[in-house]
Amino acid sequence: MSSKSAVISVIGSLNVDLVTRTPRVPVGGETLTSEAFNIGWGGKGANQAVACARLSRSQQQASSGEKSDVEVRMVGAVGDDEFHEGFLNALQADGLKTDNVKILKGKKTGVAVIIVETGTGENRIMFCPGANYDVEEADLVDADASVALFQLELPLKVVLHNMKTAKEKKIETIINPAPAIALPQEAYQGLGHLIVNETEAAILSEIENPQNWNEVAAVFIARGVKNVIITLGGEGVFYKTAKQQAASQDGRIVPARKVKVIDTTAAGDTFVGAYTVSVARWKATSYGADFDLDVAISHANRAASMTVQKAGAQSSIPWADEVPEA
């Protein structure tokens, strides 16, 4: 365990997941009988915060209240409806600090309607933001944070304001820009870590049907990003750093772990959470040493491979001791 505590501040969405499992997606005007329906806790922000919490400690540590070397703080908003109490209790049970989650009077908690095809494990999601879109444009990142982690399920002005604040406070900044929308130059300038999937990489780089990930990464590095990580599903993860770009070196692909896919929901969030824990521990204890992307991405790949073998969102995210060593 590290000698110095790391703090991860996750500024993001909290949604109730309404999940239907079906052999296929119905066509227009068609009614299908589903195989199952569940209500769970989700939102990219909360999922990634749960992933950070679980992947920085064992389940036994969390259940016993044992202090971890990583403190994870969830920042966001829920409504004062029938969902918020159970949601916050579940986050706290996973070891998260929820003091910075506001309960907004007269508002509804965000909702994601998810359809999972049981044959392929692929999902389709409709998102109703609810209280998430009422998060105020204010300084939400604690000054003692090692890492600030962002997504794009909060109002863009809130995300951009707090990314700027985090960078000014010299806090390591990570963004997983999903759902992908065009970002201004200021979002990329001085950004420590950009984590995107293939679709997000194409949209944000403005390169249609990219054939060469080095070219895509070069676009982001030219905008000011230090580390570009592109997840490629079963093909693994591509990464390229500003240092590699300056030395005219190609990026690297870290292979994926081959497993049977049951449900891809939260797999990307698990990857981001595991990667963020590695960054936080490095930031807290590195004392100037370079961050080892190879090791961090390999571990994040293994964590995500555990998630896709289970159904559900937060319920499928593994604890640290459930992730294989290799």
Beta strands, then each sheet from edge to edge (+ up, - down):
strand 1: 6-11
strand 2: 15-22
strand 3: 36-42
strand 4: 70-79
strand 5: 97-104
strand 6: 110-117
strand 7: 123-128
strand 8: 147-150
strand 9: 172-175
strand 10: 193-197
strand 11: 227-231
strand 12: 237-241
strand 13: 252-254
sheet 1: 5+ 4+ 1+ 8+ 9+ 10+ 11+ 12- 13+
sheet 2: 3+ 2- 6- 7+
end
